[in-house]
Amino acid sequence: MKELYFAYYAVKKNIQSSAELRTSFLMNVIGMAVNNTAFIILWTFFVKSVGTIGGWTVADIIGLQGFTALSYGIVFSVAGGIRKIADSVASGAFDRFMLSPKNLLLRIAMSSFGVSALGDIVFGIICLTFYAILLHVTIYQIVIIILLVALSSVVFFSAITIIYATSFFFTDASTVTGGFFELFFTPALFHGGAFQGGMRFVFTFIIPSLLVGSIPVEIVRNMSLDKLLLIAILSVLWFTLSIFVFNRAVRRYESSNFMTFGS
Amino acid sequence: MKNNIAITVTGLTKKFSYSVKNPHSGWIKNLFAPGTKEIVAVNNISFSVKHGERIAFIGPNGAGKSTTIKMLTGILFPTSGTVSILGFDPTKDRKKLAYQIGTVFGQRSQLLPNLPLTDSLEFFGVMYDMSKQDINDRIAELVRVFELDPFLLQPVRKLSLGQRMRAEVAASLIHRPKIILLDEPTIGLDVVAKKSLRDLLLKINKEENTTIFLTSHDVGDIETLCDRTIVINHGTLIKDLPTENLAKTFVFEKYIDLIAEVRFTGFPELPLGIRYTHQDENKITVVVDINKINVQESLRKLLDLFHVEDIDVYNADLETVIRHIYERDTTGN
């Protein structure tokens, strides 16, 4: 309970800290929302001109963008520190997290607030609202959508925790972790029709990209409770695995003596 | 009787390994299968520290000071050996230990850069699970002791280095730690800021019996702050003694300044046991090894060689003593 209270408090302070730099704060939020809107306008025109792609309609694409943007936004805003693990490890700034009396993963995750990710949250909410209107969803489906946002966020958090935990195994791992992240996230932005057979298996069970957006859309579209159960089980497994990997990786931390500032 | 030992270190060793290119192999082999080299940063050191002691943990750059502190605090895992701080093993009880110790790294800030200092202090209080009332009381106390009031509401990034270091130490003491470990806390500070910080640390040590364990290259920190000095070089502990005895380590060496009556015109060879350390036309400084020649005899022979207006005989200052210790350890003398 104390851990969660501190996590809440840290997020609050991080938001205050980001908001101190007002211009940068607003530019980040608005910039990211505009960027995402341009992206979905492109997809919408494309799907409208070709009808459906692999069975995916415009509404499905909007839903996919909503789920991915929201999980990305929630995780990278609240737990923005995860993205800084590579730099923290390389510079030795990770020391201060090791000196904290709190859970290490929670402490570093909540050490930074990703302001630009707020734009993704705003965009994700707008997309899912449109998606719900286009699908004429029931209350029951709305509950399922909210549950799926939570589950896809857990999967997203777990995946990036594992990705950035590799920073402890390489020197100056920013580029490597960046590459791993692209490998995970780029497939998450493509509609599920693009992945069939072996590729679908790989991007569901080996790299959990499709769990973030595609499969949630399929669950809502088909009201598939089997898949809902599957994504719930996989999110728990990925979360457990991410904590295990992170804790193992931290033991390899070797610190360094670059000058750094705290958060 | 209550255990009076705060820190026990036994056979502590830390090795790092890194990749090295084999000059006889091609770049592809070096890319996929480079050689590895191992360095021993800390080599089998043992010591203990009592509650309330003020320890200077010194050594030249790369001696293993920071690595040792990082193992004491649980940042690094030892390759071998054990550490017990207040009964905790930092490798297993990192979180429990963190509630009992404070840390300050001179080159690394722990404060929130964009927010006022008061927010950083409150942040640390919440992190250590203190109640709101306790946090407020402790902040008020630290603000008074550390004289933080003039810049309490200033964003941390706008503080001067001296103000920031005072703030860092204050933040590290928010939870009333039993031990504070400081890694070069006075680095980059001017003489006034250094004195101020030392005075504050002494005050905290006296009033709250906080054990102080610090690394520093500043002799002033060692002389004014620490009652015991541990010297480490090449990862090995080479001296562990009261600071007042450190200055006596080279008591067999006396320094003699000779001030010229007019000016010195030549610098003849000196008798056995005496050597020049400084020579110009106005002043000569020699060092006398009293194991080979006593001071009285030295003075007589020097006065035969030089016409002087004034003479000063003194022991080596602490900085010189420390430099000698490092140099002798390096050359193996």
Interface residues (C-beta under 8 A of the other chain):
Chain A: K2 Y5 F6 Y9 A10 K13 Q16 S17 S18 E20 L21 G92 A93 D95 R96 M98 L99 S100 P101 K102 N103 R251 Y253 E254 S255 N257 F258 M259 T260 F261 G262 S263
Chain B: F16 S66 K70 T73 G74 I75 L76 F77 R94 K95 K96 A98 Y99 T103 F105 Q107 R108 S109 Q110 L111 L112 P113 N114 L115 D119 F123 V126 M127 Y128 D129 P155 R157
